[in-house]
């Protein structure tokens, strides 16, 4: 007896393939939800061998022509079921993987569950993680639709199939995705300089020379570097989500991404650093007129960008600032590690990262150095951390050139009661410095270090007891601004000493 929607039972899979496939009638059009626009999209002609899905502001094509004609309708049914229950972005990835290598799901359709389990166990070690994941997801659809020999009772059976091993947090464990402290300092300095230019322009009543893209990309960098938001979250910020209660504060509400169904639509609010709020205000003023001319979907968004465009813009700006390309995911992991190294709890980190549970936070705590290593890092004693901070500069100055500089450009100070002078020059002048001279010089792009490594090593030795006192008083709590500043200065000072030694050697040669 033949069951509707299934194949007749034969003794061998090869014999079954000779029979016609019996499938339910596929609706002429289907719809799916696009979380980026918050609207339902429609595939108008399911009979076509190419489906066009509008996902996150771009079009994704599903090319069913890659599949043999006999099984083409089957893959369309699988795509329809996935679109009804999964995120459209994931469906595009899964179906794309299945269409590139359709043999596994075709085998699943023609085999009984025990036969397919033997097939899976025999070959899954040679599959990529994505092939295994997309195939498993498709077999779940076979269960949902009761196609072939599958039914809903086999869903747990499918879930228990073994998978290729993959470490989703490999780059975190290996610390490959963490920006060095010097690179983070360059990003902060870039944003500070931008805010300073806007403040000077506003106080003088003169128009600033920054264009809309400069301001927009700086806002993207702040949200990614400082607050660890994903590109998709940043892209979904609406113009109404950015609020300024007064001139000294600005709040941004960001949608929580990648959450369970019960938490979709939730917003988290972050307060932008007061010194950087002027960047957002200036961008809002310039973008207001442009936003009116955008289409209905992008026109409601604060940045008028898709997630892919946000990701590219952040990567481009990081490459411009640092000289090396860091993507939004790297900035997110780095922000998380900063929080853990500062001593936050699992709950606080999970809330900061907008994670659904505290389980994902464990990887950052496992990658975090111990309390003793933190002190070594701050004191620049640890061989692991002593060369972490790379200084993105090659300009130096000799003693004769330093003495010819105006006194305002010759750096000197008494940080924490310790007199320090002759470490180098400042291209701007100490009277114009908005930060703390000496302690901020080594991480500043305007600093011209003296071509004498011994001077910089002497600065490290003089201030070493100060850092030790701070570490003891705060019990290694890196949330202390002074402690953090001293730590960064130590890294940069040692690196400058190394750079100067290399440059001096090259000059001699």
Protein Blocks (a to p, Z undefined) as FASTA:
>chain_A
ZZehiacddfbfklmmmpccddddddfbdcdddfknopacddfblmbmbdcddeehiacd
ddfklpcfklmmmmmmmmmmmmmmpcfklmmmmmmmmmmmmmlmmmmmmpcfklmmmmmm
mmmmmpcfklmmmmmmmmmmmmmnopajbdfklmmmmmmpccddddfklmmmnommpccf
klmmmmmmmmmmmmmmmmmmmmnopacfbdfklmmmmmmmmmmmmnopafklmmmpcfkl
pccfblkbccdddddehiafklgoiacdddddfklmmmmmmmmmmmmmmmmmmcfklmmp
mnlpafklmmmmmmmmmmmmnopacdfklmmmmmmmmmmmnopafklmmmmnopablklm
mmmmmmpccfklmmmmmnomafklmmmpccdbfbdcdfklmmmpcfklpccddeehiace
hkbccfkbpklpcbdehjlmmmcckbccdfbfklmmmmmmmmmmmmmmmmmmnnopakbm
klmmmmmmmmmmmmmmmmmmmmmmmmmZZ
